[in-house]
Amino acid sequence: MASSRNLKLVIVLALIAGLGPISIHVILPVLPSIKAAFQASNAVTQLTLTLGVVAMAVATIAFGPAADRYGRRPIVILGLALFIGGSALCIWSPNIETLIFGRLVQAFGGAAGIVISRAIIRDMFSREETARVLGQVMSVVVLAPVLAPGIGGFIVAYAGWRYVFILASAMGVLALVVSLPALKETHKPTGEASSFAQMFRSFPGLLRTPAFIGYAGYAGCGMGMFMVIAGGVPFLMIDVFGRGPAAFGLFFMFLAASFLMGTIVSSRLTVRIGLDRMIRWGSSGGAFFALAIAGLFLAGVSSPWAIFVPGVFMGFSHGLAMPNAQAGAVSVNPQIAGSASGLMTFLQMSIGAGFGQIAGMLPHATALPVTILIAVAGVSGFLLYNVAMSLSREASS
């Protein structure tokens, strides 16, 4: 019976947590079409992706402490309502400015499920079990980036880019309908009459904790590897490789599928092997294969296969590490798991968005600048985690 309840919980949490990744990944193959529809520059078009990620990051800063204060369930419902409203605004946007604003609202709402799902799991499970259940949830959530780019590519090819947001709206409505009866409160709200600013009092302590910086830093740079591909490669596919949106969607599906396999393996091995060892393995593999991508283009290889074949192994390595990094971050102080989840997600998405925007602004006459940026993200994640954990061990001893 317990396993049946856990399975239901995993499905519900994966559905609400998946809206954020859906809002990010479904738009990737659509960026060139949006650019053409509104006659916008690459940099402005890129804002529909990166400002959405920034909005999601800012939202997590608010949703984490708010969930600690008011409870998990009301914040999830608020987030779902915002996601649906923002998606509807994107459908009817008459210009690029309105579309960007709609994306901001959509992403802000989508952040609630990402933050609250982690906090709910931490409410219910131990540190190692949290990593295992997070891995299970992420195994389902990653179906969004596995399927979304391919679906988005075919939608824009055969129906038009606005239908991508119709799909997102429908997913938001489904998540709300499922969550209302199924999602129970797992945290007793404090109900304190303190100011909203006071809810952030836990952040300085977290930022002074080397272990938290190591976990969150890896999560941010790990996301950065994917955001460089998401932000730079769609334009390369057209300008350098002569491929269309559907081709990018299919290539990216392989990358996301490898990440899915990594999270599945992680959910089975973490309890036996240990959270930190899994991150060490994953961060090492991610850095190695990110460097391999840059190395191939430095050697004169110019093909999407030179990005996505090593990228498959990079994605698998990242899948081994990411659930454990997230579990480690929210377990630094279980009493403020919601705040830790919010701050960790803010850092993760801010770093990822920064890498993604830089990728969109780089020259696209050749793929080399984008591939070097992938390597920078991978190596930075490896160094941030290992240096921070070394400092943490020194502090403990």
Secondary structure, DSSP 8 states (H G I E B T S, - for coil): -HHHHHHHHHHHHHHHHTHHHHHHHTTGGGHHHHHHHHT--HHHHHHHHHHHHHHHHHHHHHHHHHHHHH-HHHHHHHHHHHHHHHHHHHHT-SSHHHHHHHHHHHHHHHHHHHHHHHHHHHHHS-HHHHHHHHHHHHHHHTHHHHHHHHHHHHHHHHT-THHHHHHHHHHHHHHHHHHHHH----S--------GGGGGTTHHHHHT-HHHHHHHHHHHHHHHHHHHHHHHHHHHHHHTS---HHHHHHHHHHHHHHHHHHHHHHHHHHHHH-HHHHHHHHHHHHHHHHHHHHHHHHTT--SHHHHHHHHHHHHHHHHHHHHHHHHHHHTSSGGGHHHHHHHHHHHHHHHHHHHHHHHHHS--SSSHHHHHHHHHHHHHHHHHHHHHHHHHHHHH-
